[in-house]
Structure formats: structure tokens, C-alpha cells
Amino acid sequence: MQRLSEPTTHRLEAHELEPSRWSDFEALFRKYHGVQAGCWCMFYHREGPTGPLASTGRQEANRRDHLALLQRGHAQGILVYRDGQPVSWCQFGRREDLPRIESGRKYKAIVGSLGEPARWRVTCFFVDRPSRRSGIASLALRAALDAIRRQGGGIVEAYPATHGRAVATWFGTVGMFQREGFRVIRPFGKSNVLVRKKIRTSSLSHGTQA
């Protein structure tokens, strides 16, 4: 668990998602109708599309399938709480648990030049509207990297946006990853870049750069 006190005395805590915290994750996502047209942060868990984007049935399937993956140990993420209420989310996971990136054209075109395969991916951020632009997403990222370190570390990949008007802003920003020691490897589409960092379990900081 990570804690951070804001100057306004708001209490922030970051926790890994586990089945006992599912109701908090659900409360945050239901407030925004599952986020991103009902994705429920399932997009990168799937290898391909499952149906119409706005389908109510698809939204419920995403919610149900995310819970099932969590219960089987194949879904990971960080919930940030502000004064006890869930306000932010960061999804991370093992490469094999988030296969959508690897099956995409953009990744297939560059994977041969990346060297050692990544062991981990950080794919999504979401922040409750009243808590945005406060650094909470960065706290979630640091907590995710700590969780990865506890699970053995390795190369971590992410795909942050280069500007705020990029389509895939849910990947986070380049700056927040660079502050944690990530190195820009190459462009990833028109408005994102691929970044990497190697997390070492023996490090006392946030790992060392790849």
C-alpha cells in the first residue's frame, strides 16, 4: 500500500485490486458506465473484438469477464482511494494476460526490433473527474511498479500519449513514465510512444532503466 498526503489534507492510498476490493472497482466504473463505452478495462485482455461497441450485452460481459479473470489471478491493477473513496485506476499485468497489444498491427511491425520480450505491460489509467490533474495517476503508476517488483520484476512496457489530444490518452503521458525512469524506445502510432524500464527486485528505488 502507498500513502500520500496532499497539501489540502486529503488522504490518498493505493491498493492492488483483489476480489475483496471488486465492489470499489465496480463503483468507480459504474459511475462512468463502465468507462470507454463500457470497456470495464477488458479491451487489452482480449485478443480481438467481441461485438458492437455500444452493446449493453457486451458491457455486462466485460464486467463479468473482468471479475472472472480477477478471481483466477489473471487481472491486475491499482485502485487509488481519496479519503476512503476509489478515485483512480491503473491496469498492469503480465504480457500473456494482456494479449491485445501483441496481436495488433502496430506492435507486430516493431516487435522484432525490441530485443528481449517485455514481461509486463501497463495499459490503462482512469481518474474520477473531480480528482483529475492532481498527480493521482502518477501515484497509481508508482504503486503498479512496486507490485511488479514484488512479483519478480523484469522488463515493463507502456505506450503513453505524446500530447493531451491523442486518441489513446488512457495509456498515460510520456512525462509520468519518464519521471519513473522509463526510456522512450520508438514511436507507437501517430501520437503515442513505446517506453520500457527494467524493474529489478533488489533495487531500493523504482528499478533501473533497461
Secondary structure as UniProt FT lines:
FT   STRAND          2..5
FT   TURN            7..8
FT   STRAND          11..16
FT   HELIX           19..21
FT   HELIX           22..30
FT   TURN            31..34
FT   TURN            36..41
FT   HELIX           43..45
FT   TURN            53..54
FT   HELIX           56..71
FT   TURN            72..73
FT   STRAND          76..82
FT   TURN            83..84
FT   STRAND          85..94
FT   HELIX           95..97
FT   HELIX           100..103
FT   HELIX           105..110
FT   HELIX           111..113
FT   STRAND          120..127
FT   HELIX           129..131
FT   TURN            132..133
FT   HELIX           136..150
FT   TURN            151..152
FT   STRAND          154..158
FT   TURN            164..165
FT   TURN            167..168
FT   HELIX           169..171
FT   HELIX           174..178
FT   TURN            179..181
FT   STRAND          183..187
FT   STRAND          192..199
FT   TURN            201..202
//
